[in-house]
Amino acid sequence: MQPQKSRPGAGTAYDNARSNDTPIDAVLHRLDRVKRTAPGKWIALCPAHDDRRPSLSIREADDGRVLLKCWSGCGAAEIVSALGLSLADLFPGDRRGLSDHGTGPMRRPFDYRDALQGIAHEATVARLIVEAVNRGEEMDAESLDRLALAEERIDDALRAAGGVQ
Ligand SMILES: [Zn+2]
């Protein structure tokens, strides 16, 4: 993993609008060279490493949360902190906003492919953290938080698929 780069001031320009932003808006507003590749999917420059060709893929899940994947291996925690956001900002806080957009979870059936893609992404995140530790990097609180989030997301997917036995 890359050393953390801080971008002082990143995101502050949007703080006023923040309460009305959906997670995807908050993320896309802060990224450079955003390009929409498909409905609910974008690519952009990764803010967490020295990115010259857009290597960050961004997806909006049906429930409004944002999935980030850097093909150079930056973790979601690194990416959001480079944007001046936190992992919590990737989750919709206000579901009324979602139904206004017609993308609320009640409108669509459960999407297994979506859920499996999400789980695959979480597995990748976990592997990258393990690899970093294996290289001798310290297991910091942020990585532990990220692993807990991975577990939570997989739990969520299981619940959405019909509940925990
Ligand atoms: Zn990156």
Backbone and ligand atoms as CSV (ligand in chain L), in Angstrom:
chain,resi,resn,atom,element,x,y,z
A,1,MET,N,N,0.833,-1.195,0.000
A,1,MET,CA,C,0.000,0.000,0.000
A,1,MET,C,C,0.868,1.245,0.000
A,2,GLN,N,N,0.350,2.273,-0.564
A,2,GLN,CA,C,1.095,3.519,-0.675
A,2,GLN,C,C,1.079,4.253,0.662
A,3,PRO,N,N,2.133,5.045,0.904
A,3,PRO,CA,C,2.066,5.899,2.098
A,3,PRO,C,C,0.922,6.891,1.954
A,4,GLN,N,N,0.348,7.235,3.071
A,4,GLN,CA,C,-0.799,8.145,3.022
A,4,GLN,C,C,-0.378,9.541,2.605
A,5,LYS,N,N,-1.136,10.082,1.688
A,5,LYS,CA,C,-0.899,11.468,1.299
A,5,LYS,C,C,-2.073,12.278,1.807
A,6,SER,N,N,-1.788,13.374,2.405
A,6,SER,CA,C,-2.919,14.178,2.838
A,6,SER,C,C,-3.113,15.305,1.839
A,7,ARG,N,N,-4.361,15.643,1.602
A,7,ARG,CA,C,-4.662,16.764,0.733
A,7,ARG,C,C,-5.411,17.787,1.550
A,8,PRO,N,N,-4.675,18.659,2.207
A,8,PRO,CA,C,-5.360,19.606,3.087
A,8,PRO,C,C,-6.379,20.409,2.284
A,9,GLY,N,N,-7.547,20.551,2.846
A,9,GLY,CA,C,-8.539,21.362,2.165
A,9,GLY,C,C,-9.391,20.577,1.194
A,10,ALA,N,N,-8.997,19.349,0.867
A,10,ALA,CA,C,-9.799,18.582,-0.085
A,10,ALA,C,C,-11.204,18.411,0.473
A,11,GLY,N,N,-12.170,18.751,-0.321
A,11,GLY,CA,C,-13.542,18.507,0.093
A,11,GLY,C,C,-14.191,19.643,0.848
A,12,THR,N,N,-13.421,20.550,1.379
A,12,THR,CA,C,-14.044,21.564,2.226
A,12,THR,C,C,-14.991,22.457,1.431
A,13,ALA,N,N,-14.721,22.624,0.142
A,13,ALA,CA,C,-15.565,23.499,-0.668
A,13,ALA,C,C,-16.986,22.972,-0.756
A,14,TYR,N,N,-17.166,21.688,-0.518
A,14,TYR,CA,C,-18.486,21.097,-0.695
A,14,TYR,C,C,-19.210,20.890,0.628
A,15,ASP,N,N,-18.571,21.265,1.709
A,15,ASP,CA,C,-19.157,20.953,3.011
A,15,ASP,C,C,-20.534,21.555,3.201
A,16,ASN,N,N,-20.759,22.716,2.613
A,16,ASN,CA,C,-22.061,23.347,2.777
A,16,ASN,C,C,-23.180,22.531,2.135
A,17,ALA,N,N,-22.863,21.920,1.009
A,17,ALA,CA,C,-23.874,21.159,0.289
A,17,ALA,C,C,-24.004,19.744,0.816
A,18,ARG,N,N,-23.113,19.389,1.690
A,18,ARG,CA,C,-22.958,18.006,2.086
A,18,ARG,C,C,-24.246,17.343,2.594
A,19,SER,N,N,-25.054,18.059,3.350
A,19,SER,CA,C,-26.207,17.407,3.962
A,19,SER,C,C,-27.218,16.944,2.914
A,20,ASN,N,N,-27.218,17.564,1.742
A,20,ASN,CA,C,-28.156,17.158,0.704
A,20,ASN,C,C,-27.550,16.151,-0.271
A,21,ASP,N,N,-26.254,15.936,-0.157
A,21,ASP,CA,C,-25.587,15.049,-1.095
A,21,ASP,C,C,-25.909,13.601,-0.793
A,22,THR,N,N,-26.135,12.826,-1.855
A,22,THR,CA,C,-26.123,11.386,-1.684
A,22,THR,C,C,-24.660,10.977,-1.620
A,23,PRO,N,N,-24.362,9.765,-1.095
A,23,PRO,CA,C,-22.956,9.344,-1.022
A,23,PRO,C,C,-22.256,9.415,-2.384
A,24,ILE,N,N,-22.948,9.019,-3.445
A,24,ILE,CA,C,-22.295,9.026,-4.762
A,24,ILE,C,C,-21.966,10.457,-5.192
A,25,ASP,N,N,-22.851,11.403,-4.902
A,25,ASP,CA,C,-22.568,12.804,-5.248
A,25,ASP,C,C,-21.356,13.308,-4.474
A,26,ALA,N,N,-21.341,13.005,-3.180
A,26,ALA,CA,C,-20.246,13.481,-2.336
A,26,ALA,C,C,-18.908,12.973,-2.868
A,27,VAL,N,N,-18.875,11.711,-3.298
A,27,VAL,CA,C,-17.628,11.129,-3.800
A,27,VAL,C,C,-17.271,11.719,-5.167
A,28,LEU,N,N,-18.245,11.738,-6.079
A,28,LEU,CA,C,-17.943,12.183,-7.451
A,28,LEU,C,C,-17.517,13.648,-7.496
A,29,HIS,N,N,-18.142,14.477,-6.638
A,29,HIS,CA,C,-17.778,15.897,-6.609
A,29,HIS,C,C,-16.312,16.113,-6.276
A,30,ARG,N,N,-15.751,15.199,-5.493
A,30,ARG,CA,C,-14.390,15.403,-4.994
A,30,ARG,C,C,-13.325,14.762,-5.871
A,31,LEU,N,N,-13.740,13.967,-6.853
A,31,LEU,CA,C,-12.772,13.253,-7.679
A,31,LEU,C,C,-12.432,14.043,-8.943
A,32,ASP,N,N,-11.266,13.745,-9.491
A,32,ASP,CA,C,-10.846,14.386,-10.742
A,32,ASP,C,C,-10.999,13.410,-11.906
A,33,ARG,N,N,-11.272,13.990,-13.071
A,33,ARG,CA,C,-11.409,13.242,-14.326
A,33,ARG,C,C,-12.424,12.107,-14.204
A,34,VAL,N,N,-13.578,12.465,-13.678
A,34,VAL,CA,C,-14.653,11.479,-13.536
A,34,VAL,C,C,-15.273,11.215,-14.909
A,35,LYS,N,N,-15.461,9.949,-15.202
A,35,LYS,CA,C,-16.111,9.583,-16.462
A,35,LYS,C,C,-17.110,8.468,-16.189
A,36,ARG,N,N,-18.331,8.659,-16.660
A,36,ARG,CA,C,-19.352,7.641,-16.462
A,36,ARG,C,C,-19.159,6.557,-17.510
A,37,THR,N,N,-19.091,5.298,-17.073
A,37,THR,CA,C,-18.836,4.196,-18.007
A,37,THR,C,C,-20.085,3.369,-18.269
A,38,ALA,N,N,-21.038,3.427,-17.353
A,38,ALA,CA,C,-22.293,2.673,-17.458
A,38,ALA,C,C,-23.222,3.256,-16.405
A,39,PRO,N,N,-24.513,2.924,-16.472
A,39,PRO,CA,C,-25.392,3.446,-15.420
A,39,PRO,C,C,-24.903,3.013,-14.037
A,40,GLY,N,N,-24.707,3.977,-13.171
A,40,GLY,CA,C,-24.262,3.671,-11.809
A,40,GLY,C,C,-22.788,3.322,-11.696
A,41,LYS,N,N,-22.015,3.545,-12.774
A,41,LYS,CA,C,-20.579,3.203,-12.732
A,41,LYS,C,C,-19.753,4.334,-13.329
A,42,TRP,N,N,-18.636,4.608,-12.673
A,42,TRP,CA,C,-17.751,5.672,-13.137
A,42,TRP,C,C,-16.304,5.232,-12.969
A,43,ILE,N,N,-15.403,5.920,-13.665
A,43,ILE,CA,C,-13.981,5.818,-13.362
A,43,ILE,C,C,-13.458,7.220,-13.097
A,44,ALA,N,N,-12.349,7.296,-12.358
A,44,ALA,CA,C,-11.752,8.588,-12.036
A,44,ALA,C,C,-10.309,8.354,-11.615
A,45,LEU,N,N,-9.574,9.460,-11.484
A,45,LEU,CA,C,-8.227,9.354,-10.934
A,45,LEU,C,C,-8.321,8.970,-9.460
A,46,CYS,N,N,-7.501,8.026,-9.051
A,46,CYS,CA,C,-7.482,7.642,-7.636
A,46,CYS,C,C,-6.745,8.726,-6.844
A,47,PRO,N,N,-7.384,9.256,-5.803
A,47,PRO,CA,C,-6.739,10.327,-5.037
A,47,PRO,C,C,-5.699,9.801,-4.047
A,48,ALA,N,N,-5.645,8.483,-3.849
A,48,ALA,CA,C,-4.777,7.941,-2.798
A,48,ALA,C,C,-3.403,7.529,-3.314
A,49,HIS,N,N,-3.220,7.543,-4.619
A,49,HIS,CA,C,-1.864,7.311,-5.136
A,49,HIS,C,C,-1.652,8.230,-6.337
A,50,ASP,N,N,-0.421,8.254,-6.840
A,50,ASP,CA,C,-0.088,9.155,-7.934
A,50,ASP,C,C,-0.629,8.556,-9.234
A,51,ASP,N,N,-1.882,8.875,-9.507
A,51,ASP,CA,C,-2.611,8.222,-10.592
A,51,ASP,C,C,-2.574,9.103,-11.838
A,52,ARG,N,N,-2.163,8.544,-12.958
A,52,ARG,CA,C,-2.136,9.332,-14.201
A,52,ARG,C,C,-3.218,8.898,-15.167
A,53,ARG,N,N,-3.523,7.587,-15.142
A,53,ARG,CA,C,-4.656,7.102,-15.925
A,53,ARG,C,C,-5.705,6.691,-14.904
A,54,PRO,N,N,-6.949,7.041,-15.124
A,54,PRO,CA,C,-7.956,6.732,-14.095
A,54,PRO,C,C,-7.965,5.246,-13.734
A,55,SER,N,N,-7.647,4.943,-12.487
A,55,SER,CA,C,-7.624,3.538,-12.089
A,55,SER,C,C,-8.570,3.266,-10.936
A,56,LEU,N,N,-9.389,4.257,-10.630
A,56,LEU,CA,C,-10.370,4.057,-9.561
A,56,LEU,C,C,-11.721,3.773,-10.198
A,57,SER,N,N,-12.332,2.655,-9.838
A,57,SER,CA,C,-13.697,2.436,-10.315
A,57,SER,C,C,-14.659,2.679,-9.170
A,58,ILE,N,N,-15.758,3.331,-9.514
A,58,ILE,CA,C,-16.745,3.763,-8.527
A,58,ILE,C,C,-18.080,3.159,-8.943
A,59,ARG,N,N,-18.764,2.560,-8.002
A,59,ARG,CA,C,-20.081,2.016,-8.310
A,59,ARG,C,C,-21.068,2.460,-7.257
A,60,GLU,N,N,-22.273,2.743,-7.696
A,60,GLU,CA,C,-23.343,3.012,-6.749
A,60,GLU,C,C,-24.194,1.762,-6.659
A,61,ALA,N,N,-24.250,1.175,-5.461
A,61,ALA,CA,C,-25.073,-0.022,-5.261
A,61,ALA,C,C,-26.547,0.374,-5.219
A,62,ASP,N,N,-27.418,-0.621,-5.366
A,62,ASP,CA,C,-28.859,-0.347,-5.386
A,62,ASP,C,C,-29.337,0.352,-4.119
A,63,ASP,N,N,-28.665,0.086,-3.014
A,63,ASP,CA,C,-29.114,0.700,-1.757
A,63,ASP,C,C,-28.492,2.077,-1.548
A,64,GLY,N,N,-27.759,2.575,-2.552
A,64,GLY,CA,C,-27.231,3.933,-2.474
A,64,GLY,C,C,-25.829,4.028,-1.929
A,65,ARG,N,N,-25.263,2.915,-1.476
A,65,ARG,CA,C,-23.898,3.057,-0.965
A,65,ARG,C,C,-22.900,2.998,-2.121
A,66,VAL,N,N,-21.728,3.500,-1.851
A,66,VAL,CA,C,-20.716,3.644,-2.885
A,66,VAL,C,C,-19.632,2.594,-2.686
A,67,LEU,N,N,-19.316,1.879,-3.767
A,67,LEU,CA,C,-18.236,0.899,-3.735
A,67,LEU,C,C,-17.057,1.463,-4.523
A,68,LEU,N,N,-15.875,1.462,-3.905
A,68,LEU,CA,C,-14.682,2.013,-4.539
A,68,LEU,C,C,-13.686,0.891,-4.772
A,69,LYS,N,N,-13.090,0.890,-5.968
A,69,LYS,CA,C,-12.017,-0.079,-6.205
A,69,LYS,C,C,-10.900,0.579,-6.981
A,70,CYS,N,N,-9.715,0.617,-6.358
A,70,CYS,CA,C,-8.538,1.133,-7.052
A,70,CYS,C,C,-7.771,-0.068,-7.591
A,71,TRP,N,N,-7.525,-0.057,-8.904
A,71,TRP,CA,C,-6.845,-1.206,-9.522
A,71,TRP,C,C,-5.368,-1.226,-9.174
A,72,SER,N,N,-4.851,-0.177,-8.540
A,72,SER,CA,C,-3.475,-0.222,-8.031
A,72,SER,C,C,-3.427,-0.717,-6.593
A,73,GLY,N,N,-4.580,-0.958,-6.015
A,73,GLY,CA,C,-4.606,-1.599,-4.714
A,73,GLY,C,C,-4.799,-0.686,-3.520
A,74,CYS,N,N,-5.129,0.593,-3.730
A,74,CYS,CA,C,-5.405,1.447,-2.580
A,74,CYS,C,C,-6.679,0.959,-1.886
A,75,GLY,N,N,-6.691,1.032,-0.581
A,75,GLY,CA,C,-7.866,0.630,0.171
A,75,GLY,C,C,-8.920,1.721,0.178
A,76,ALA,N,N,-10.164,1.308,0.403
A,76,ALA,CA,C,-11.261,2.276,0.449
A,76,ALA,C,C,-11.009,3.330,1.527
A,77,ALA,N,N,-10.439,2.911,2.663
A,77,ALA,CA,C,-10.183,3.856,3.755
A,77,ALA,C,C,-9.183,4.925,3.324
A,78,GLU,N,N,-8.152,4.488,2.580
A,78,GLU,CA,C,-7.152,5.457,2.093
A,78,GLU,C,C,-7.789,6.429,1.100
A,79,ILE,N,N,-8.643,5.889,0.236
A,79,ILE,CA,C,-9.246,6.722,-0.807
A,79,ILE,C,C,-10.163,7.770,-0.182
A,80,VAL,N,N,-11.039,7.333,0.737
A,80,VAL,CA,C,-11.960,8.318,1.316
A,80,VAL,C,C,-11.207,9.348,2.149
A,81,SER,N,N,-10.142,8.933,2.841
A,81,SER,CA,C,-9.450,9.935,3.660
A,81,SER,C,C,-8.711,10.933,2.766
A,82,ALA,N,N,-8.239,10.484,1.596
A,82,ALA,CA,C,-7.625,11.426,0.649
A,82,ALA,C,C,-8.653,12.418,0.105
A,83,LEU,N,N,-9.918,12.040,0.149
A,83,LEU,CA,C,-10.988,12.926,-0.332
A,83,LEU,C,C,-11.537,13.820,0.777
A,84,GLY,N,N,-11.044,13.620,2.000
A,84,GLY,CA,C,-11.589,14.382,3.121
A,84,GLY,C,C,-12.908,13.816,3.612
A,85,LEU,N,N,-13.159,12.533,3.305
A,85,LEU,CA,C,-14.393,11.873,3.754
A,85,LEU,C,C,-14.022,10.739,4.695
A,86,SER,N,N,-15.038,10.085,5.240
A,86,SER,CA,C,-14.787,8.891,6.036
A,86,SER,C,C,-15.577,7.737,5.415
A,87,LEU,N,N,-15.288,6.532,5.856
A,87,LEU,CA,C,-15.988,5.369,5.292
A,87,LEU,C,C,-17.501,5.490,5.479
A,88,ALA,N,N,-17.903,6.129,6.574
A,88,ALA,CA,C,-19.339,6.285,6.833
A,88,ALA,C,C,-20.014,7.103,5.737
A,89,ASP,N,N,-19.230,7.991,5.084
A,89,ASP,CA,C,-19.808,8.824,4.019
A,89,ASP,C,C,-20.167,8.011,2.775
A,90,LEU,N,N,-19.708,6.763,2.717
A,90,LEU,CA,C,-20.044,5.915,1.568
A,90,LEU,C,C,-21.433,5.291,1.725
A,91,PHE,N,N,-22.011,5.437,2.907
A,91,PHE,CA,C,-23.314,4.824,3.173
A,91,PHE,C,C,-24.390,5.891,3.198
A,92,PRO,N,N,-25.548,5.595,2.617
A,92,PRO,CA,C,-26.625,6.583,2.665
A,92,PRO,C,C,-27.128,6.730,4.100
A,93,GLY,N,N,-27.259,7.968,4.535
A,93,GLY,CA,C,-27.756,8.178,5.896
A,93,GLY,C,C,-29.238,8.449,5.903
A,94,ASP,N,N,-29.713,9.005,4.799
A,94,ASP,CA,C,-31.096,9.448,4.751
A,94,ASP,C,C,-31.791,8.744,3.599
A,95,ARG,N,N,-32.617,7.788,3.905
A,95,ARG,CA,C,-33.217,6.965,2.867
A,95,ARG,C,C,-34.352,7.670,2.143
A,96,ARG,N,N,-34.861,8.756,2.712
A,96,ARG,CA,C,-35.892,9.503,1.986
A,96,ARG,C,C,-35.322,10.058,0.688
A,97,GLY,N,N,-34.059,10.532,0.773
A,97,GLY,CA,C,-33.389,11.046,-0.416
A,97,GLY,C,C,-33.313,9.998,-1.510
A,98,LEU,N,N,-33.092,8.759,-1.104
A,98,LEU,CA,C,-32.980,7.683,-2.082
A,98,LEU,C,C,-34.297,7.433,-2.808
A,99,SER,N,N,-35.403,7.390,-2.048
A,99,SER,CA,C,-36.653,7.074,-2.736
A,99,SER,C,C,-37.068,8.221,-3.650
A,100,ASP,N,N,-36.645,9.445,-3.310
A,100,ASP,CA,C,-36.903,10.571,-4.207
A,100,ASP,C,C,-36.265,10.339,-5.577
A,101,HIS,N,N,-35.125,9.664,-5.580
A,101,HIS,CA,C,-34.434,9.410,-6.831
A,101,HIS,C,C,-34.961,8.157,-7.527
A,102,GLY,N,N,-35.867,7.453,-6.876
A,102,GLY,CA,C,-36.395,6.236,-7.476
A,102,GLY,C,C,-35.411,5.082,-7.482
A,103,THR,N,N,-34.377,5.157,-6.649
A,103,THR,CA,C,-33.405,4.070,-6.627
A,103,THR,C,C,-33.399,3.374,-5.272
A,104,GLY,N,N,-34.453,3.575,-4.514
A,104,GLY,CA,C,-34.505,2.981,-3.182
A,104,GLY,C,C,-34.538,1.473,-3.242
A,105,PRO,N,N,-34.125,0.821,-2.148
A,105,PRO,CA,C,-34.044,-0.636,-2.148
A,105,PRO,C,C,-35.398,-1.316,-2.333
A,106,MET,N,N,-36.496,-0.623,-2.043
A,106,MET,CA,C,-37.800,-1.249,-2.170
A,106,MET,C,C,-38.239,-1.399,-3.626
A,107,ARG,N,N,-37.615,-0.661,-4.503
A,107,ARG,CA,C,-38.081,-0.638,-5.888
A,107,ARG,C,C,-37.544,-1.786,-6.723
A,108,ARG,N,N,-36.473,-2.382,-6.272
A,108,ARG,CA,C,-35.855,-3.406,-7.115
A,108,ARG,C,C,-35.738,-4.709,-6.334
A,109,PRO,N,N,-35.807,-5.831,-7.054
A,109,PRO,CA,C,-35.562,-7.103,-6.366
A,109,PRO,C,C,-34.095,-7.210,-5.982
A,110,PHE,N,N,-33.812,-8.109,-5.066
A,110,PHE,CA,C,-32.432,-8.318,-4.646
A,110,PHE,C,C,-31.584,-8.755,-5.840
A,111,ASP,N,N,-30.433,-8.132,-5.999
A,111,ASP,CA,C,-29.564,-8.406,-7.136
A,111,ASP,C,C,-28.367,-9.249,-6.663
A,112,TYR,N,N,-28.401,-10.546,-6.997
A,112,TYR,CA,C,-27.360,-11.454,-6.510
A,112,TYR,C,C,-25.988,-11.120,-7.088
A,113,ARG,N,N,-25.989,-10.727,-8.367
A,113,ARG,CA,C,-24.697,-10.412,-8.969
A,113,ARG,C,C,-24.056,-9.214,-8.272
A,114,ASP,N,N,-24.895,-8.247,-7.975
A,114,ASP,CA,C,-24.432,-7.071,-7.264
A,114,ASP,C,C,-23.837,-7.451,-5.910
A,115,ALA,N,N,-24.585,-8.303,-5.201
A,115,ALA,CA,C,-24.136,-8.704,-3.866
A,115,ALA,C,C,-22.827,-9.481,-3.947
A,116,LEU,N,N,-22.726,-10.368,-4.940
A,116,LEU,CA,C,-21.498,-11.161,-5.070
A,116,LEU,C,C,-20.318,-10.287,-5.474
A,117,GLN,N,N,-20.580,-9.297,-6.320
A,117,GLN,CA,C,-19.500,-8.361,-6.679
A,117,GLN,C,C,-19.022,-7.611,-5.441
A,118,GLY,N,N,-19.984,-7.218,-4.614
A,118,GLY,CA,C,-19.635,-6.520,-3.380
A,118,GLY,C,C,-18.787,-7.399,-2.475
A,119,ILE,N,N,-19.170,-8.674,-2.362
A,119,ILE,CA,C,-18.421,-9.599,-1.507
A,119,ILE,C,C,-17.031,-9.850,-2.082
A,120,ALA,N,N,-16.946,-9.976,-3.413
A,120,ALA,CA,C,-15.633,-10.159,-4.054
A,120,ALA,C,C,-14.732,-8.967,-3.745
A,121,HIS,N,N,-15.323,-7.776,-3.796
A,121,HIS,CA,C,-14.554,-6.575,-3.492
A,121,HIS,C,C,-14.055,-6.589,-2.050
A,122,GLU,N,N,-14.934,-6.994,-1.137
A,122,GLU,CA,C,-14.540,-7.051,0.282
A,122,GLU,C,C,-13.426,-8.075,0.483
A,123,ALA,N,N,-13.504,-9.189,-0.245
A,123,ALA,CA,C,-12.448,-10.205,-0.140
A,123,ALA,C,C,-11.122,-9.638,-0.637
A,124,THR,N,N,-11.175,-8.842,-1.699
A,124,THR,CA,C,-9.955,-8.215,-2.224
A,124,THR,C,C,-9.351,-7.269,-1.194
A,125,VAL,N,N,-10.223,-6.466,-0.579
A,125,VAL,CA,C,-9.766,-5.533,0.456
A,125,VAL,C,C,-9.070,-6.303,1.572
A,126,ALA,N,N,-9.692,-7.396,2.005
A,126,ALA,CA,C,-9.120,-8.188,3.098
A,126,ALA,C,C,-7.755,-8.751,2.682
A,127,ARG,N,N,-7.682,-9.235,1.430
A,127,ARG,CA,C,-6.404,-9.787,0.958
A,127,ARG,C,C,-5.313,-8.715,0.945
A,128,LEU,N,N,-5.660,-7.511,0.488
A,128,LEU,CA,C,-4.669,-6.431,0.421
A,128,LEU,C,C,-4.159,-6.065,1.806
A,129,ILE,N,N,-5.053,-6.085,2.786
A,129,ILE,CA,C,-4.633,-5.785,4.156
A,129,ILE,C,C,-3.702,-6.883,4.665
A,130,VAL,N,N,-4.081,-8.130,4.390
A,130,VAL,CA,C,-3.232,-9.249,4.830
A,130,VAL,C,C,-1.869,-9.177,4.146
A,131,GLU,N,N,-1.854,-8.848,2.874
A,131,GLU,CA,C,-0.573,-8.735,2.160
A,131,GLU,C,C,0.313,-7.645,2.751
A,132,ALA,N,N,-0.304,-6.520,3.113
A,132,ALA,CA,C,0.457,-5.419,3.711
A,132,ALA,C,C,1.073,-5.864,5.029
A,133,VAL,N,N,0.297,-6.579,5.828
A,133,VAL,CA,C,0.800,-7.069,7.115
A,133,VAL,C,C,1.922,-8.074,6.870
A,134,ASN,N,N,1.726,-8.900,5.861
A,134,ASN,CA,C,2.714,-9.907,5.504
A,134,ASN,C,C,4.033,-9.276,5.077
A,135,ARG,N,N,3.949,-8.096,4.466
A,135,ARG,CA,C,5.162,-7.362,4.077
A,135,ARG,C,C,5.819,-6.678,5.269
A,136,GLY,N,N,5.200,-6.767,6.415
A,136,GLY,CA,C,5.779,-6.176,7.608
A,136,GLY,C,C,5.172,-4.845,7.994
A,137,GLU,N,N,4.122,-4.423,7.247
A,137,GLU,CA,C,3.467,-3.174,7.633
A,137,GLU,C,C,2.637,-3.404,8.887
A,138,GLU,N,N,2.551,-2.364,9.659
A,138,GLU,CA,C,1.818,-2.478,10.915
A,138,GLU,C,C,0.315,-2.587,10.661
A,139,MET,N,N,-0.334,-3.420,11.437
A,139,MET,CA,C,-1.786,-3.534,11.362
A,139,MET,C,C,-2.363,-2.380,12.180
A,140,ASP,N,N,-2.788,-1.325,11.498
A,140,ASP,CA,C,-3.259,-0.156,12.245
A,140,ASP,C,C,-4.769,-0.213,12.477
A,141,ALA,N,N,-5.233,0.754,13.255
A,141,ALA,CA,C,-6.652,0.781,13.627
A,141,ALA,C,C,-7.530,0.920,12.390
A,142,GLU,N,N,-7.033,1.655,11.405
A,142,GLU,CA,C,-7.811,1.886,10.185
A,142,GLU,C,C,-8.040,0.571,9.435
A,143,SER,N,N,-6.988,-0.252,9.369
A,143,SER,CA,C,-7.125,-1.544,8.699
A,143,SER,C,C,-8.101,-2.445,9.439
A,144,LEU,N,N,-8.002,-2.418,10.760
A,144,LEU,CA,C,-8.933,-3.226,11.561
A,144,LEU,C,C,-10.362,-2.767,11.332
A,145,ASP,N,N,-10.551,-1.437,11.294
A,145,ASP,CA,C,-11.885,-0.888,11.020
A,145,ASP,C,C,-12.375,-1.348,9.652
A,146,ARG,N,N,-11.451,-1.342,8.698
A,146,ARG,CA,C,-11.839,-1.707,7.330
A,146,ARG,C,C,-12.243,-3.184,7.270
A,147,LEU,N,N,-11.533,-4.027,8.009
A,147,LEU,CA,C,-11.900,-5.447,8.042
A,147,LEU,C,C,-13.269,-5.631,8.703
A,148,ALA,N,N,-13.515,-4.851,9.751
A,148,ALA,CA,C,-14.821,-4.926,10.412
A,148,ALA,C,C,-15.918,-4.494,9.444
A,149,LEU,N,N,-15.619,-3.475,8.635
A,149,LEU,CA,C,-16.597,-2.997,7.653
A,149,LEU,C,C,-16.861,-4.077,6.597
A,150,ALA,N,N,-15.796,-4.782,6.201
A,150,ALA,CA,C,-15.956,-5.861,5.218
A,150,ALA,C,C,-16.910,-6.924,5.763
A,151,GLU,N,N,-16.696,-7.276,7.017
A,151,GLU,CA,C,-17.560,-8.279,7.652
A,151,GLU,C,C,-19.008,-7.784,7.686
A,152,GLU,N,N,-19.153,-6.512,8.031
A,152,GLU,CA,C,-20.478,-5.901,8.106
A,152,GLU,C,C,-21.176,-5.925,6.738
A,153,ARG,N,N,-20.427,-5.595,5.700
A,153,ARG,CA,C,-21.019,-5.551,4.359
A,153,ARG,C,C,-21.436,-6.931,3.892
A,154,ILE,N,N,-20.617,-7.947,4.221
A,154,ILE,CA,C,-20.959,-9.313,3.821
A,154,ILE,C,C,-22.201,-9.763,4.601
A,155,ASP,N,N,-22.245,-9.396,5.869
A,155,ASP,CA,C,-23.440,-9.658,6.688
A,155,ASP,C,C,-24.678,-9.006,6.075
A,156,ASP,N,N,-24.510,-7.744,5.663
A,156,ASP,CA,C,-25.627,-7.009,5.046
A,156,ASP,C,C,-26.130,-7.730,3.805
A,157,ALA,N,N,-25.175,-8.204,2.994
A,157,ALA,CA,C,-25.550,-8.894,1.758
A,157,ALA,C,C,-26.330,-10.160,2.090
A,158,LEU,N,N,-25.863,-10.868,3.117
A,158,LEU,CA,C,-26.540,-12.096,3.528
A,158,LEU,C,C,-27.955,-11.789,4.016
A,159,ARG,N,N,-28.067,-10.726,4.793
A,159,ARG,CA,C,-29.379,-10.326,5.286
A,159,ARG,C,C,-30.309,-9.958,4.112
A,160,ALA,N,N,-29.749,-9.206,3.161
A,160,ALA,CA,C,-30.553,-8.778,2.017
A,160,ALA,C,C,-30.981,-9.974,1.171
A,161,ALA,N,N,-30.164,-11.032,1.193
A,161,ALA,CA,C,-30.464,-12.213,0.379
A,161,ALA,C,C,-31.543,-13.084,1.009
A,162,GLY,N,N,-31.988,-12.733,2.180
A,162,GLY,CA,C,-33.064,-13.527,2.766
A,162,GLY,C,C,-32.839,-13.830,4.228
A,163,GLY,N,N,-31.840,-13.215,4.791
A,163,GLY,CA,C,-31.686,-13.304,6.231
A,163,GLY,C,C,-30.678,-14.340,6.674
A,164,VAL,N,N,-30.219,-14.143,7.882
A,164,VAL,CA,C,-29.260,-15.048,8.509
A,164,VAL,C,C,-30.052,-16.208,9.084
A,165,GLN,N,N,-29.557,-17.406,8.874
A,165,GLN,CA,C,-30.256,-18.595,9.404
A,165,GLN,C,C,-30.152,-18.620,10.925
L,1,ZN,ZN,ZN,-5.107,4.170,-5.852
